[in-house]
Amino acid sequence: MRANPPELTMAMSEDRRQDLIVAGVGGQGILTISGVICSAALKQGLHVKQSEVHGMAQRGGAVVSHLRFGVKPIASDIIPAGSADGILSMEPMEALRYLPYARPDAWLVVNRVPVRNIAAYPDLDAVLARIREWPRCALIDGEELARRAGSVRAVNIVLLGAASGRLRLPAAALREEVANWFSAKGPSVVERNLAAFDLGRSAAGM
């Protein structure tokens, strides 16, 4: 039996598990987001299951990761339709693609900047309007915040920061794992990614 820190027990007390969809297109750092969350959850003593589809990454195709973590063992790594607690999407159309997985009270954190990887990409204003109809949503300009943090490559960490207040993990644990994840690339890269995390968190009102 795993011993959980007091802050974790409080964070997970309302539900034994949190189910999360992380979506986007190839090259947007979906797997980095998933890796940071999974590592942070494991270090908090949680059970974790992850499933991902990323075979189209080099062609800008859809990438999705199912993350499930909680205080008790988890049988399946696939989130059933209608049961995800949250959707973190790096791309607005991909957020709509995975809405059928969301619970009615689920939260959405979505990068408002599109990746027009298909000729028939729908009208962006209509896509964003549909997202805004969701009762609990945060639309984030991830690219602008990443530029402010000093790295246009850190959009995914901006979105992770924006979602951090909705995850049942201590924000400090997620932030520490961001630092660990990029530590091999040097202090300046770590600093920029931590700034991206903090800016995303502030943008989401956390």
Legacy VTK file of the C-alpha trace (Angstrom):
# vtk DataFile Version 3.0
C-alpha trace
ASCII
DATASET POLYDATA
POINTS 206 float
0.000 0.000 0.000
1.345 3.396 -0.982
1.682 6.191 1.567
0.367 9.483 0.262
1.563 12.930 1.422
-1.084 14.972 3.317
-1.460 17.508 0.492
-2.102 14.679 -1.961
-4.718 13.078 0.253
-6.551 16.397 0.399
-6.252 16.912 -3.368
-7.678 13.470 -4.126
-10.251 13.300 -1.332
-13.244 14.208 -3.511
-12.604 11.410 -6.000
-10.405 8.350 -6.043
-9.172 9.080 -9.579
-8.737 11.821 -12.166
-9.124 11.072 -15.872
-7.549 13.478 -18.343
-7.399 13.750 -22.137
-4.373 15.594 -23.550
-4.855 16.348 -27.252
-3.229 18.197 -30.122
-1.277 17.518 -33.284
2.165 16.116 -33.924
5.023 18.328 -32.803
3.100 20.266 -30.146
4.649 18.493 -27.169
1.645 16.408 -26.122
3.864 13.601 -24.883
5.944 16.029 -22.817
2.803 17.251 -21.040
1.752 13.658 -20.408
5.204 12.681 -19.201
5.427 15.557 -16.739
1.977 14.824 -15.288
2.655 11.087 -15.023
6.040 11.598 -13.367
4.604 14.076 -10.881
1.733 11.714 -10.063
4.049 8.745 -9.540
6.297 10.760 -7.231
3.199 11.668 -5.206
2.567 7.970 -4.624
-0.353 7.636 -7.047
-1.228 4.804 -9.373
-0.979 5.897 -13.007
-2.197 4.547 -16.345
-1.375 6.170 -19.687
-2.314 5.377 -23.269
-1.309 7.413 -26.295
-1.673 7.539 -30.054
1.103 9.409 -31.833
1.828 7.539 -35.030
0.989 10.584 -37.175
3.295 12.969 -35.341
5.671 13.615 -38.232
2.789 14.535 -40.535
0.993 16.869 -38.159
-1.754 14.357 -37.475
-3.859 14.105 -34.352
-2.096 13.060 -31.157
-3.968 12.102 -28.007
-2.964 10.802 -24.607
-5.303 9.260 -22.023
-4.053 9.839 -18.460
-5.609 8.250 -15.398
-4.192 8.625 -11.895
-5.537 8.006 -8.422
-5.011 6.570 -4.971
-6.219 3.089 -5.941
-5.086 0.742 -8.740
-6.561 1.521 -12.170
-7.651 -1.357 -14.388
-7.724 0.238 -17.851
-5.601 2.864 -19.549
-8.457 4.001 -21.819
-10.943 6.636 -20.662
-14.523 5.723 -21.607
-16.614 8.243 -23.527
-18.409 10.698 -21.259
-16.154 10.193 -18.239
-13.070 12.441 -18.598
-12.671 14.992 -15.813
-10.796 17.368 -18.062
-9.472 18.000 -21.566
-6.205 19.838 -22.113
-5.917 20.625 -25.808
-3.078 22.290 -27.651
-5.330 23.024 -30.624
-8.965 24.232 -30.763
-10.363 21.797 -33.327
-8.771 18.894 -31.450
-10.585 20.057 -28.309
-13.886 19.653 -30.152
-12.834 16.247 -31.466
-12.522 14.887 -27.928
-15.508 16.601 -26.309
-17.492 13.326 -26.445
-15.060 11.959 -23.847
-15.861 14.732 -21.347
-18.196 14.522 -18.392
-20.910 17.207 -18.339
-19.030 18.972 -15.533
-15.567 18.512 -17.048
-13.170 21.413 -17.542
-11.456 22.425 -20.780
-8.118 24.199 -21.119
-7.517 25.004 -24.785
-4.855 26.811 -26.778
-6.826 29.206 -28.985
-4.153 29.247 -31.741
-5.022 26.785 -34.551
-2.779 24.430 -36.493
-4.290 24.456 -39.981
-3.069 21.009 -40.944
-5.971 20.251 -43.291
-7.250 22.166 -46.319
-10.827 22.202 -45.018
-10.032 23.530 -41.539
-13.334 24.953 -40.199
-13.971 28.618 -39.485
-11.909 29.450 -36.400
-14.452 31.864 -34.938
-17.096 29.130 -35.086
-14.750 26.623 -33.441
-13.893 29.033 -30.622
-17.549 29.946 -30.150
-18.401 26.268 -29.735
-15.663 25.871 -27.127
-16.911 28.924 -25.221
-20.314 27.263 -24.913
-18.769 24.716 -22.558
-19.585 25.782 -18.973
-16.048 25.346 -17.626
-13.505 26.399 -20.229
-10.340 28.475 -20.409
-9.099 29.654 -23.810
-5.406 30.542 -23.658
-3.184 32.290 -26.212
-0.353 29.875 -25.647
1.931 31.287 -28.316
1.849 34.828 -26.951
2.566 33.636 -23.411
5.359 31.356 -24.623
6.998 34.309 -26.402
6.761 36.299 -23.190
8.464 33.425 -21.370
11.315 33.547 -23.887
10.666 30.347 -25.835
8.098 29.793 -28.592
8.651 26.060 -28.041
7.143 26.257 -24.547
3.475 26.554 -25.579
2.776 23.108 -24.147
4.194 24.110 -20.757
2.068 27.277 -20.828
-1.008 25.065 -21.258
0.167 22.710 -18.524
0.485 25.701 -16.196
-3.009 26.852 -17.167
-4.391 23.401 -16.320
-2.365 22.962 -13.134
-5.000 24.451 -10.847
-7.541 21.914 -12.133
-5.372 18.848 -11.730
-5.582 16.902 -8.486
-1.842 17.232 -8.000
0.027 19.911 -6.062
1.055 22.704 -8.430
4.477 22.762 -6.784
4.991 19.100 -7.687
4.121 19.788 -11.333
6.415 22.815 -11.425
9.259 20.789 -9.915
8.761 18.087 -12.512
8.911 20.673 -15.317
12.317 21.691 -13.970
13.423 18.062 -13.781
12.180 17.327 -17.297
14.304 20.059 -18.897
17.287 19.972 -16.536
19.547 18.174 -19.038
19.131 21.084 -21.479
20.639 23.615 -19.121
19.534 26.286 -16.640
18.323 28.787 -19.260
15.923 26.247 -20.788
14.647 25.314 -17.333
14.133 28.983 -16.480
12.149 29.665 -19.661
9.907 26.664 -19.148
9.228 27.536 -15.532
8.326 31.059 -16.672
5.963 29.526 -19.245
4.337 27.377 -16.546
3.866 30.396 -14.269
2.438 32.590 -17.050
-0.052 29.898 -18.017
-1.100 29.477 -14.424
-1.626 33.222 -14.046
-3.557 33.453 -17.321
-5.984 30.831 -16.042
-6.490 32.754 -12.798
-4.606 30.265 -10.645
LINES 1 207
206 0 1 2 3 4 5 6 7 8 9 10 11 12 13 14 15 16 17 18 19 20 21 22 23 24 25 26 27 28 29 30 31 32 33 34 35 36 37 38 39 40 41 42 43 44 45 46 47 48 49 50 51 52 53 54 55 56 57 58 59 60 61 62 63 64 65 66 67 68 69 70 71 72 73 74 75 76 77 78 79 80 81 82 83 84 85 86 87 88 89 90 91 92 93 94 95 96 97 98 99 100 101 102 103 104 105 106 107 108 109 110 111 112 113 114 115 116 117 118 119 120 121 122 123 124 125 126 127 128 129 130 131 132 133 134 135 136 137 138 139 140 141 142 143 144 145 146 147 148 149 150 151 152 153 154 155 156 157 158 159 160 161 162 163 164 165 166 167 168 169 170 171 172 173 174 175 176 177 178 179 180 181 182 183 184 185 186 187 188 189 190 191 192 193 194 195 196 197 198 199 200 201 202 203 204 205
